[in-house]
Amino acid sequence: MMCVMINYEKYRELHNTLDHHFEKLLIDQQISSTVLNNFRNFRRLSWALIFLVTIVTLITAGRPIISIISQYLNSGNPIIFPHFYPTLYPGFRFHFIIEFAATVPFFCVSPSMDSLFMMYIFQMSGQFREMSYRIMHIDQMGDDKIAIQQCVHQHQTMMRCRDMLQEIFGPILLWVVATNAISLCSLIFQLTQA
């Protein structure tokens, strides 16, 4: 989220460039069927991600909350605030609130940023499909030179969009890859110590 906020101007330019051209593509009936090919796959991936993140968040946040409610109903004194994550530190109520406040944004930010990235990739692939369609049906275009010039101009625009996409989402992807590598290494270390 910070990467998008820091690169907000580039994000707006990227969004306006891709969205404006994609809306024009959807108006043309011949090209829209080519562009929207495999759209269901992207939509299913987004819904699957939202569903899985919702389940993980509910399990992570729900387990301690259910425990607190159960203790309260059974007159447990003092109420023990269980941790969301396997950590040990004093000040249970304060840390419980911090862990809850850190878990809830995970539900909002993760699926939205991943779906946004997928949407931009889909829009870019749609434009590449349009260029492919134009080149394959160049004999129907009328003037070959104009069709080639349009494809070259559109390709240059796509390369500029690629650079903006890399600048905005590159640090996020690098962070995810590094975090996954560290997590895998620590899990392998824990397995070898058992």
Secondary structure, 3 states (H helix, E strand, C coil): CHHHHHCHHHHHHHHHHHHHHHHHHHHCHHHHHHHCCCHHHHHHHHHHHHHHHHHHHHHHHHHHHHHHHHHHHCCCCCCCCCCCCCCCCCCHHHHHHHHHHHHHHHHHHHHHHHHHHHHHHHHHHHHHHHHHHHHHCHHHCCCHHHHHHHHHHHHHHHHHHHHHHHHHHHHHHHHHHHHHHHHHHHHHHHHHHC
